[in-house]
């Protein structure tokens, strides 16, 4: 065998559009990235940013008949988008697996945990029933479920949410996949349980040298646990960088705004939050130009006309799609121009007015509504 | 955890709401679910009290029991001189105009078949001015105050609005009766981060403008800290710790509070993560809660006394407004 490509996954101009009565929803609209073996990529975005559809499109889990997928997804040298459903089936579980958000609904409620853990192991690896059971119990033990032998014969409803998510992780890992997708794996769980599940995922990934994509809306979840982060907005990656770099040297105004909008524990109570004006765009009729421009405090005429594509920053592996990146002189000038023009996006960003979901044309002073 | 005891109750402040020994139990197969087991607290006028804890700790049940949705099993809830648990159904119905609730899911808490004008005017049609023009005047004022254009929204239905806008509309509906106390049950949990910040800022502004008193129930500790003056931490139907919020986060006194704070994912890659992989814990059942301190089965500091005696609320020595119910508090307490 030749020296293997360092990138396990190469996604090129991936588009997933859904045909609906009102038009075409461009859920994923031209995403490209590559992911080296053994690394973890965090995909961050708000609802409707396309992060879940992206993960599912890569795995070919878009069963909807109205989905139009184009572009290229190369996994370990093979093109996935041209594979038949049957060929994909032989990859699921063995090569790539997914842990879903809701452990309550991703397990079959009327089938015992043991059978859910062994059916794909027996199918893919062709082992006997007894061997499958032994390996399943071993899997339950490795995800740190107490009394795995007894748990093998229980139903999902007899377990807590955290325990069920551990079972889902065990199922995903049972056939030894090289690539794991985790789609909001801890969003439905309590904070203490979330902490344990994230630790478990990280430990399993290290042990098995898996490549992982973690999809989440929570920048906190990916901050200490990923090698790289891609921030998505309206179906596109707007910024991608090594994790530490993204937090310290962010270039895209949306990344900056997202981080600033989160309440921080270290701030005193009643600290005013930096909210973003407006709300995520309509994906059927997205705004012209940069899709963040109607909400952006720095937007200039060019932003409303011409959509920026990902361009490389000085640092290796860092790219962003913005004409007036944060930290540049052009950005500072754009902000002061917008403040002088009393644009609400800019005024809200500096705390002069309250951000609302409407993007008003004219500026209403903060005091006027109150 | 915790505890009973009354050391944390207010004696000096202008108290709007006093809850005493509140117990809420539900019948269930196999026994009784002890959802809330004897908690007491006071809320001063104009204050925001945050209630935090994991699912099943009884924080939502506490909020609902104040409104008698459902009625508490025992205990008293005093609001402005009336004991809400003793009022007749009719008197309680009238009293509910002073108490309002904002729910987690903004879309399902608005009637999908009514227009926004009707939804927000509904409380006024029962209790407000009879004249529809007067009603609309109040409704449009309130919609303006929450950042919704009243003339655009009036004849629209809830499905035409986003989650954040629907939450603004539910807030307008809660405010239109000019209540004294609003119970917010996870009001921003279903919203995206960017919209969540808008709603939190707006709640703070409305609170100042209308002199509201809030009970803010949420599982997100950073959100609760941001909005609350005082925070109460609950575990399995009991109150572990009550404190002024900055103090609570700076000096957690209860091992459970420390566990909660330590589990929060911090959006900063430079903060080291305790990455030990723990085994799944068996959480105690609210049908058969542990004796003594209810947190003892998960507590690293638990000793014999925790099994036999329920800890009482005690004041933390270094602070004016910080109380903890623990036999082994993490900071020095007044004996």
HADDOCK unambig.tbl for C-alpha pairs under 7 A between the chains (distance, minus, plus):
assign (segid A and resid 46 and name CA) (segid B and resid 192 and name CA) 5.95 0.50 0.50
assign (segid A and resid 47 and name CA) (segid B and resid 192 and name CA) 6.76 0.50 0.50
assign (segid A and resid 144 and name CA) (segid B and resid 279 and name CA) 4.58 0.50 0.50
assign (segid A and resid 144 and name CA) (segid B and resid 280 and name CA) 6.24 0.50 0.50
assign (segid A and resid 145 and name CA) (segid B and resid 279 and name CA) 6.10 0.50 0.50
assign (segid A and resid 145 and name CA) (segid B and resid 280 and name CA) 5.65 0.50 0.50
assign (segid A and resid 146 and name CA) (segid B and resid 279 and name CA) 6.87 0.50 0.50
assign (segid A and resid 146 and name CA) (segid B and resid 280 and name CA) 6.79 0.50 0.50
assign (segid A and resid 163 and name CA) (segid B and resid 280 and name CA) 6.43 0.50 0.50
assign (segid A and resid 190 and name CA) (segid B and resid 54 and name CA) 5.80 0.50 0.50
assign (segid A and resid 190 and name CA) (segid B and resid 55 and name CA) 6.74 0.50 0.50
assign (segid A and resid 191 and name CA) (segid B and resid 260 and name CA) 6.91 0.50 0.50
assign (segid A and resid 191 and name CA) (segid B and resid 263 and name CA) 5.90 0.50 0.50
assign (segid A and resid 191 and name CA) (segid B and resid 264 and name CA) 6.24 0.50 0.50
assign (segid A and resid 192 and name CA) (segid B and resid 260 and name CA) 6.17 0.50 0.50
assign (segid A and resid 192 and name CA) (segid B and resid 263 and name CA) 5.22 0.50 0.50
assign (segid A and resid 195 and name CA) (segid B and resid 263 and name CA) 5.46 0.50 0.50
assign (segid A and resid 196 and name CA) (segid B and resid 277 and name CA) 6.17 0.50 0.50
assign (segid A and resid 196 and name CA) (segid B and resid 278 and name CA) 6.26 0.50 0.50
assign (segid A and resid 199 and name CA) (segid B and resid 275 and name CA) 5.36 0.50 0.50
assign (segid A and resid 199 and name CA) (segid B and resid 276 and name CA) 6.66 0.50 0.50
assign (segid A and resid 199 and name CA) (segid B and resid 277 and name CA) 5.53 0.50 0.50
assign (segid A and resid 200 and name CA) (segid B and resid 277 and name CA) 5.57 0.50 0.50
assign (segid A and resid 219 and name CA) (segid B and resid 267 and name CA) 5.39 0.50 0.50
assign (segid A and resid 220 and name CA) (segid B and resid 265 and name CA) 4.66 0.50 0.50
assign (segid A and resid 220 and name CA) (segid B and resid 266 and name CA) 4.63 0.50 0.50
assign (segid A and resid 220 and name CA) (segid B and resid 267 and name CA) 3.68 0.50 0.50
assign (segid A and resid 220 and name CA) (segid B and resid 268 and name CA) 6.91 0.50 0.50
assign (segid A and resid 221 and name CA) (segid B and resid 265 and name CA) 5.41 0.50 0.50
assign (segid A and resid 223 and name CA) (segid B and resid 267 and name CA) 5.30 0.50 0.50
assign (segid A and resid 223 and name CA) (segid B and resid 268 and name CA) 5.52 0.50 0.50
assign (segid A and resid 223 and name CA) (segid B and resid 269 and name CA) 4.59 0.50 0.50
assign (segid A and resid 224 and name CA) (segid B and resid 268 and name CA) 6.97 0.50 0.50
assign (segid A and resid 224 and name CA) (segid B and resid 269 and name CA) 4.46 0.50 0.50
assign (segid A and resid 224 and name CA) (segid B and resid 273 and name CA) 6.86 0.50 0.50
assign (segid A and resid 243 and name CA) (segid B and resid 269 and name CA) 6.97 0.50 0.50
assign (segid A and resid 244 and name CA) (segid B and resid 269 and name CA) 5.65 0.50 0.50
assign (segid A and resid 247 and name CA) (segid B and resid 268 and name CA) 6.89 0.50 0.50
assign (segid A and resid 258 and name CA) (segid B and resid 194 and name CA) 6.44 0.50 0.50
assign (segid A and resid 261 and name CA) (segid B and resid 193 and name CA) 6.43 0.50 0.50
assign (segid A and resid 261 and name CA) (segid B and resid 194 and name CA) 5.82 0.50 0.50
assign (segid A and resid 261 and name CA) (segid B and resid 197 and name CA) 5.72 0.50 0.50
assign (segid A and resid 262 and name CA) (segid B and resid 193 and name CA) 6.41 0.50 0.50
assign (segid A and resid 263 and name CA) (segid B and resid 222 and name CA) 5.63 0.50 0.50
assign (segid A and resid 263 and name CA) (segid B and resid 223 and name CA) 5.83 0.50 0.50
assign (segid A and resid 263 and name CA) (segid B and resid 226 and name CA) 6.50 0.50 0.50
assign (segid A and resid 264 and name CA) (segid B and resid 222 and name CA) 5.87 0.50 0.50
assign (segid A and resid 265 and name CA) (segid B and resid 222 and name CA) 5.07 0.50 0.50
assign (segid A and resid 268 and name CA) (segid B and resid 246 and name CA) 6.02 0.50 0.50
assign (segid A and resid 269 and name CA) (segid B and resid 225 and name CA) 5.63 0.50 0.50
assign (segid A and resid 269 and name CA) (segid B and resid 226 and name CA) 4.47 0.50 0.50
assign (segid A and resid 269 and name CA) (segid B and resid 227 and name CA) 6.24 0.50 0.50
assign (segid A and resid 269 and name CA) (segid B and resid 228 and name CA) 6.71 0.50 0.50
assign (segid A and resid 269 and name CA) (segid B and resid 245 and name CA) 6.78 0.50 0.50
assign (segid A and resid 269 and name CA) (segid B and resid 246 and name CA) 6.22 0.50 0.50
assign (segid A and resid 270 and name CA) (segid B and resid 226 and name CA) 5.01 0.50 0.50
assign (segid A and resid 270 and name CA) (segid B and resid 227 and name CA) 5.33 0.50 0.50
assign (segid A and resid 271 and name CA) (segid B and resid 226 and name CA) 6.25 0.50 0.50
assign (segid A and resid 272 and name CA) (segid B and resid 201 and name CA) 6.35 0.50 0.50
assign (segid A and resid 273 and name CA) (segid B and resid 197 and name CA) 5.77 0.50 0.50
assign (segid A and resid 273 and name CA) (segid B and resid 201 and name CA) 6.46 0.50 0.50
assign (segid A and resid 274 and name CA) (segid B and resid 197 and name CA) 6.81 0.50 0.50
assign (segid A and resid 275 and name CA) (segid B and resid 194 and name CA) 5.68 0.50 0.50
assign (segid A and resid 275 and name CA) (segid B and resid 197 and name CA) 4.90 0.50 0.50
assign (segid A and resid 275 and name CA) (segid B and resid 198 and name CA) 5.18 0.50 0.50
assign (segid A and resid 276 and name CA) (segid B and resid 194 and name CA) 5.45 0.50 0.50
assign (segid A and resid 355 and name CA) (segid B and resid 198 and name CA) 5.99 0.50 0.50
assign (segid A and resid 356 and name CA) (segid B and resid 147 and name CA) 6.48 0.50 0.50
assign (segid A and resid 356 and name CA) (segid B and resid 198 and name CA) 6.36 0.50 0.50
assign (segid A and resid 369 and name CA) (segid B and resid 144 and name CA) 6.73 0.50 0.50
assign (segid A and resid 369 and name CA) (segid B and resid 145 and name CA) 5.90 0.50 0.50
assign (segid A and resid 370 and name CA) (segid B and resid 145 and name CA) 6.40 0.50 0.50
